[in-house]
């Protein structure tokens, strides 16, 4: 069976996505960052970095980020 991943956070600032991932990992929630920024124009900031978690963890992950994230 394949695992379904869901985007729970998106930001144009890659370091914020990494902070979100680290916070989720502290709560034992598997998370990955997908960088969708254009490598052609990195200084312009086109695109976003997304934090993905397993679908069954999505609601809890969103609650954690809403209540504990201090970088937003």
N, C-alpha and C positions, 0 to 999 in steps of 0.2 A: 504494500500500500504506500502511496506517495504522501508526503507531508505537504500540507497547504500552508503557505506563508502569507502574511498580511502586512501591508504598510500601516504603521501606527504613528509615524512621525516623519515629517518632511521639512527640510530647511535648506536655504541656500548656503548655510555656513557649516562646512564639513566637521569642524571641531564640536559643534553642538550635537550633531548626530552621534559622534563618538562618545560624548558625555552621556547621552541618553542610553546608548548601548551599555556603557559601563554601569550605569545605575540599575538597569534591568538585570545585568549579570549578577550584581550584588544580591538581587532578589531571586536568584536561581531561575531566571527566565532567559532562555536562549534567544539571542538577538544577533542580527547581522546588519552591517551598513552597506548599502548599495549606492555608489557614487554615480550619479547621472549627469554630472557636470561635463560640459564640453571641454575636451583637452585642447581644442583649437583656440579657445578664448577664456582661459582660466581666470584672468584678472577681472573680466567683466562679470563673472559669476552666473553665467547662463546655466540653467539646470539646477538640480537639487541633489542633496544627499538624503537617502531614505533609510529609516530604521524598519526592518522587517522582523516579525516574530511569528511563531507558529500560531495558526488561527485559534487554537484552543486557549492560548495565553493572551490574546489581543485585548480583551476587555480589562483584565487585571493590569496588563502593561500600560494601557492608556491611563488608568486610575493612578498608578504609581507615578507616571510622568506628570500628570496634572497636580498631584499632591506633594511631590517631593523634588521635582526638578526646579533648580534655582537659576538656570541659564536662559529661560525663555524671556 
